[in-house]
Amino acid sequence: MLDIKYNLAKTHKEKPDQGKLGFGVYFTDNMFIIDHTEGIGWHDARIVPYAPLSIDPAAMVLHYAMESFEGMKAYRTPDGSIQLFRPDKNAERMINTNKRMCLPSLPVEDFVQAVQALVKAEADWVPSQEGTSLYIRPFVIATEPHLGVRPSKTHQFIIICSPVGAYYESGINPVKIFVEDEYTRACPGGTGFTKCGGNYAASLISQVKAHELGYEQTLWLDGVEHKYVEEVGSMNCFFKIGGTVYTAPCVGTVLPGVTRMSCIDLLRHWGIPVSEERLPIADIMKASREGKLEEVFGTGTAAVISPVGELRYEGEVAHINGGKIGEVTHKLYDTLTGIQWGKQPDELGWTVKVN
């Protein structure tokens, strides 16, 4: 168990209007920091006032992208209490990311303790308006000042929090997806399965291209054959074809999303067939032409479930379910958000109260 020292902010920021929070715009009064030093391990866990970081210009994170991050939320329930959704899974994923990125990891129980401690300290920042939540961003950075490509000898694990608004302010409207057939997001043996900043920076060029074509997001294909669907921007992607729900396997090039995992668990709990076999984009477009592509949706922490109403691949456009949210997509959204905000019973034991 971490021995966390508290030096909380003496003055408090003005709370923003809960109806105008946006996403990642406002930040709470305090943050969690713990240092890591080679030969010593993790030390000096503390919650301190939110402030700019002081790092050396030669810090290795700035030159070699030696960092990782997670994304999760705290939810205000109808009785006024606060809960987290499967925080142990975020901790486990960060351990897997950090192993690949040659970064140190906090044990699962310490990760969850740190998150709970900061959220409890910032309890007044957890909004209560419908659909709002407190977004939690844990991250690790390499802080050693050294210009040379090797693992860093010093690091910091930091958590910051941001109150965020309802992702769908005017209802759940299906998005339009552009299928990327030029650039590559990830290849076998690479970092595609990790949550590191470099993956997202490298994906921006396709997002810009998609926006220029009138599409909100990019669906990436595999990096070897440019044949199999993988993930959408910052979301995993699901396709309901002929009664079966398909999603790309997490075999090294796809992020193992916590929401993805939860959707698969729910679908199987409901008796809906789920396939994690590789799915060619050609099969999806063929299913669309034959009227068998029933639903498409993305999953992630920010939106939870994002229905897809249109796919464009090599000039061909697939229209899904008349541009409306599908039945299974809607049921997943209602169930997950119901559990997260404490409006439905948590029969699977996914939520953790912030004591």
C-alpha positions as MATLAB code, in Angstrom:
seq = 'MLDIKYNLAKTHKEKPDQGKLGFGVYFTDNMFIIDHTEGIGWHDARIVPYAPLSIDPAAMVLHYAMESFEGMKAYRTPDGSIQLFRPDKNAERMINTNKRMCLPSLPVEDFVQAVQALVKAEADWVPSQEGTSLYIRPFVIATEPHLGVRPSKTHQFIIICSPVGAYYESGINPVKIFVEDEYTRACPGGTGFTKCGGNYAASLISQVKAHELGYEQTLWLDGVEHKYVEEVGSMNCFFKIGGTVYTAPCVGTVLPGVTRMSCIDLLRHWGIPVSEERLPIADIMKASREGKLEEVFGTGTAAVISPVGELRYEGEVAHINGGKIGEVTHKLYDTLTGIQWGKQPDELGWTVKVN';
ca = [
       0.000    0.000    0.000;
       1.231    3.476   -0.890;
       2.054    5.961    1.854;
       0.493    9.032    0.256;
       1.377   12.486    1.582;
      -1.188   15.257    1.186;
      -0.351   18.898    0.419;
      -3.652   20.043   -1.011;
      -4.265   23.345   -2.768;
      -5.012   26.186   -0.346;
      -7.060   28.088   -2.902;
      -9.668   26.528   -5.146;
     -10.531   27.138   -8.770;
     -14.016   28.251   -9.676;
     -16.097   25.273  -10.780;
     -17.199   25.492  -14.435;
     -20.820   25.368  -15.577;
     -21.765   21.660  -15.699;
     -23.742   22.293  -18.850;
     -20.663   23.590  -20.693;
     -17.843   21.281  -19.601;
     -16.734   19.964  -22.986;
     -13.956   17.369  -22.840;
     -10.496   17.904  -21.357;
     -10.906   21.664  -20.971;
     -10.960   22.160  -17.197;
      -8.708   20.574  -14.567;
      -9.161   20.023  -10.850;
      -7.281   21.630   -7.957;
      -4.841   18.798   -7.255;
      -2.863   15.996   -8.892;
      -1.154   12.797   -7.790;
       2.602   12.263   -8.323;
       4.945    9.430   -7.418;
       8.611    9.231   -8.425;
      10.545    6.227   -9.695;
      14.319    5.909   -9.511;
      16.407    3.018  -10.800;
      17.693    0.985   -7.843;
      15.143    2.512   -5.453;
      11.778    1.884   -7.104;
       8.656    3.957   -6.507;
       8.867    6.578   -3.786;
       7.414    9.859   -2.472;
       3.742    9.373   -3.345;
       1.924   12.678   -2.909;
      -1.167   14.673   -3.805;
      -0.214   18.272   -4.521;
      -1.750   21.369   -6.152;
      -2.251   21.084   -9.908;
       0.601   23.051  -11.492;
       3.021   22.998  -14.441;
       5.646   20.284  -14.273;
       9.310   21.157  -13.892;
      11.401   18.856  -16.072;
      14.791   19.204  -17.690;
      14.795   20.219  -21.384;
      16.769   17.036  -22.010;
      14.176   14.833  -20.273;
      13.925   11.668  -22.351;
      10.148   11.875  -22.659;
      10.547   15.014  -24.788;
      12.986   13.476  -27.250;
      12.110    9.792  -27.488;
       8.381    9.691  -26.589;
       9.071    7.546  -23.519;
       5.607    7.759  -21.991;
       2.311    5.961  -21.544;
      -1.163    6.923  -20.392;
      -4.584    5.639  -19.415;
      -8.111    7.018  -19.596;
     -10.926    6.285  -17.156;
     -13.781    8.029  -15.350;
     -15.390    8.560  -11.958;
     -19.189    8.727  -11.879;
     -21.651   10.428   -9.520;
     -24.463    7.979   -8.695;
     -28.087    8.904   -7.856;
     -27.409    8.592   -4.094;
     -24.550   11.104   -4.377;
     -21.727    8.591   -3.976;
     -18.839    8.234   -6.435;
     -17.717    5.112   -8.233;
     -15.136    3.900  -10.746;
     -15.665    1.413  -13.578;
     -13.260   -1.564  -13.719;
     -10.153    0.404  -12.616;
      -8.174   -2.814  -12.223;
      -8.432   -3.355  -15.980;
      -6.884    0.053  -16.676;
      -4.092   -0.804  -14.242;
      -3.460   -4.144  -15.961;
      -3.428   -2.531  -19.403;
      -0.937    0.108  -18.247;
       1.349   -2.658  -16.966;
       1.248   -4.291  -20.417;
       1.875   -0.959  -22.144;
       4.788   -0.092  -19.862;
       6.429   -3.469  -20.340;
       6.494   -2.860  -24.097;
       7.666    0.756  -23.667;
      10.432   -0.101  -21.132;
       8.714    1.928  -18.407;
       8.132    0.973  -14.759;
       4.625    0.093  -13.563;
       2.766    0.469  -10.318;
       1.178   -2.774   -9.058;
      -2.569   -2.976   -9.744;
      -3.546   -2.342   -6.131;
      -1.292    0.737   -5.894;
      -2.639    2.125   -9.171;
      -6.235    1.748   -7.963;
      -5.348    3.200   -4.539;
      -3.761    6.258   -6.155;
      -6.805    6.837   -8.376;
      -9.208    6.447   -5.457;
      -7.161    8.783   -3.262;
      -7.094   11.586   -5.843;
     -10.776   11.224   -6.748;
     -11.706   11.289   -3.064;
      -9.620   14.450   -2.584;
     -11.350   16.007   -5.615;
     -14.842   14.724   -4.793;
     -16.365   18.210   -5.193;
     -15.185   18.158   -8.813;
     -17.191   15.051   -9.761;
     -20.175   16.589  -11.581;
     -23.749   15.431  -11.043;
     -25.560   16.619  -14.166;
     -26.927   13.919  -16.476;
     -24.170   12.315  -18.565;
     -21.286   14.174  -16.915;
     -18.313   12.540  -15.177;
     -14.774   13.140  -13.931;
     -12.251   12.030  -16.536;
      -9.082   10.571  -14.996;
      -5.761   10.611  -16.852;
      -2.928    8.558  -15.286;
       0.371    8.764  -17.188;
       4.046    7.849  -16.894;
       6.900    9.976  -18.241;
      10.656    9.400  -18.460;
      12.318   12.319  -16.665;
      16.056   11.553  -16.853;
      17.974   14.313  -18.689;
      19.883   12.290  -21.287;
      20.248   12.481  -25.065;
      20.685    8.870  -25.997;
      18.277    6.077  -26.864;
      18.091    3.738  -23.884;
      15.620    3.210  -21.011;
      15.415    6.128  -18.608;
      16.658    5.793  -15.030;
      14.046    8.131  -13.542;
      10.312    8.464  -14.100;
       7.157    9.997  -12.711;
       3.667    8.508  -12.553;
       1.116   11.320  -12.487;
      -2.678   11.479  -12.365;
      -4.717   14.525  -13.367;
      -8.499   14.878  -13.494;
     -10.917   16.847  -15.642;
     -14.711   17.216  -15.258;
     -16.262   16.394  -18.623;
     -19.668   16.875  -20.157;
     -22.062   14.464  -21.771;
     -20.442   13.162  -24.959;
     -23.765   13.292  -26.807;
     -25.339   16.622  -25.922;
     -28.166   16.286  -28.459;
     -28.709   12.524  -28.487;
     -26.705    9.612  -29.854;
     -26.221   10.403  -33.524;
     -24.374    7.890  -35.753;
     -20.996    9.046  -37.079;
     -19.505    8.680  -40.553;
     -16.321    6.619  -40.871;
     -13.610    6.764  -43.541;
     -11.660    3.526  -44.098;
      -7.932    4.311  -44.373;
      -6.275    2.482  -47.285;
      -3.022    4.449  -47.563;
      -1.451    4.974  -44.136;
      -0.731    2.345  -41.484;
      -1.434    2.678  -37.773;
       0.225   -0.475  -36.395;
       2.144   -3.579  -37.453;
       2.785   -6.933  -35.729;
       5.540   -6.600  -33.157;
       4.978   -2.861  -32.795;
       3.182   -0.746  -30.219;
      -0.363   -0.932  -31.590;
      -1.707   -2.663  -28.490;
      -0.251   -0.042  -26.150;
      -1.693    3.259  -24.981;
       1.213    5.540  -25.817;
       1.148    9.017  -27.299;
       3.132    8.127  -30.404;
       0.313    5.923  -31.678;
      -2.111    8.821  -31.558;
       0.279   11.391  -33.042;
       0.936    9.115  -36.013;
      -2.794    8.675  -36.620;
      -3.585   12.382  -36.976;
      -2.721   12.573  -40.677;
      -5.527   10.165  -41.526;
      -7.956   11.963  -39.246;
      -7.225   15.197  -41.119;
      -7.801   13.419  -44.426;
     -11.085   11.964  -43.176;
     -12.314   15.368  -42.042;
     -11.515   16.857  -45.443;
     -13.745   14.200  -46.996;
     -16.578   14.932  -44.582;
     -16.016   12.008  -42.218;
     -15.539   12.165  -38.435;
     -13.245    9.200  -37.840;
     -10.818    6.792  -39.512;
     -11.159    3.017  -39.536;
      -7.699    1.491  -39.755;
      -6.855   -1.680  -41.660;
      -4.057   -4.091  -40.756;
      -0.539   -2.903  -41.586;
       0.574   -5.998  -43.496;
      -2.111   -6.709  -46.098;
      -4.350   -3.628  -45.710;
      -7.186   -6.122  -45.757;
      -8.551   -6.680  -42.248;
     -10.370   -4.088  -40.112;
      -8.697   -3.124  -36.840;
      -9.824   -0.060  -34.863;
     -11.339    3.391  -35.297;
      -9.263    6.367  -34.142;
      -9.480    6.194  -30.369;
     -12.113    3.448  -30.347;
     -12.460   -0.279  -30.917;
     -14.967   -1.189  -33.624;
     -17.783   -3.757  -33.830;
     -19.800   -5.020  -36.826;
     -23.105   -6.908  -36.559;
     -23.496   -9.080  -39.655;
     -26.217  -11.719  -39.991;
     -26.865  -11.805  -36.240;
     -23.206  -12.197  -35.197;
     -21.132   -9.340  -33.750;
     -17.548   -9.177  -35.045;
     -14.610   -7.240  -33.624;
     -10.887   -7.353  -34.368;
      -8.764   -9.626  -32.164;
      -6.293   -8.065  -29.725;
      -3.190   -9.801  -31.056;
      -0.686   -6.965  -30.830;
      -2.025   -4.319  -33.213;
      -5.322   -3.403  -31.538;
      -5.791   -1.650  -28.183;
      -7.496   -3.989  -25.667;
     -10.179   -1.506  -24.674;
     -11.906   -1.809  -21.303;
     -15.223   -0.808  -22.901;
     -14.553   -3.322  -25.707;
     -14.002   -6.071  -23.149;
     -17.155   -5.075  -21.278;
     -19.269   -5.099  -24.474;
     -18.047   -8.579  -25.372;
     -18.868   -9.785  -21.857;
     -22.382   -8.307  -22.045;
     -23.096   -9.637  -25.536;
     -22.109  -13.150  -24.534;
     -24.083  -12.767  -21.292;
     -27.123  -11.996  -23.463;
     -26.475  -14.974  -25.743;
     -25.479  -12.901  -28.776;
     -22.698  -14.590  -30.811;
     -19.379  -12.690  -30.819;
     -16.463  -13.406  -33.145;
     -12.939  -12.094  -32.539;
     -11.600  -13.513  -35.793;
     -10.005  -11.194  -38.347;
     -12.642   -9.632  -40.595;
     -11.802   -8.408  -44.120;
     -13.126   -4.995  -45.108;
     -14.250   -6.592  -48.377;
     -16.601   -8.879  -46.436;
     -18.113   -5.886  -44.656;
     -18.757   -4.014  -47.895;
     -20.195   -7.190  -49.449;
     -22.489   -7.636  -46.448;
     -23.639   -4.053  -46.908;
     -24.457   -4.622  -50.569;
     -26.435   -7.733  -49.620;
     -28.307   -5.999  -46.810;
     -26.660   -8.098  -44.091;
     -24.616   -5.344  -42.391;
     -27.026   -4.646  -39.551;
     -25.094   -2.456  -37.096;
     -21.654   -0.873  -36.667;
     -20.424    0.875  -33.529;
     -17.251    2.022  -31.809;
     -16.446    1.660  -28.112;
     -14.247    3.733  -25.803;
     -14.087    5.544  -22.477;
     -15.078    8.961  -23.835;
     -18.209    8.096  -25.834;
     -18.857    4.636  -24.306;
     -20.704    3.551  -27.482;
     -20.564    5.464  -30.755;
     -22.956    4.207  -33.465;
     -21.752    4.341  -37.063;
     -24.179    5.260  -39.818;
     -21.859    5.306  -42.833;
     -18.613    3.671  -43.989;
     -16.603    4.763  -47.024;
     -14.004    2.467  -48.553;
     -12.282    3.085  -51.898;
     -15.111    5.336  -53.056;
     -17.881    2.897  -52.113;
     -20.223    3.989  -49.323;
     -22.031    1.598  -46.986;
     -25.113    3.003  -45.269;
     -25.930    1.225  -42.004;
     -29.394    0.773  -40.502;
     -30.801    3.806  -42.295;
     -28.391    6.073  -40.439;
     -30.025    5.219  -37.086;
     -28.639    3.599  -33.953;
     -29.189   -0.171  -33.933;
     -31.054   -2.179  -31.312;
     -28.005   -4.002  -29.921;
     -25.906   -0.819  -30.008;
     -28.570    1.036  -28.038;
     -28.933   -1.784  -25.491;
     -25.164   -1.831  -24.899;
     -25.095    1.931  -24.428;
     -28.024    1.939  -22.009;
     -26.658   -0.981  -20.002;
     -23.076    0.254  -19.715;
     -24.015    3.826  -18.838;
     -26.659    2.528  -16.440;
     -24.027    0.494  -14.587;
     -21.413    3.267  -14.687;
     -23.729    5.939  -13.276;
     -25.304    3.527  -10.778;
     -28.762    3.571  -12.368;
     -28.767   -0.166  -13.095;
     -27.650   -3.027  -10.842;
     -24.023   -4.056  -11.289;
     -24.605   -7.798  -11.609;
     -21.070   -8.424  -12.924;
     -19.205   -6.619  -10.119;
     -17.549   -4.016  -12.321;
     -17.889   -0.884  -10.214;
     -15.660    0.218   -7.321;
     -16.827    2.769   -4.774;
     -14.544    5.658   -3.867;
     -14.425    5.409   -0.079;
];
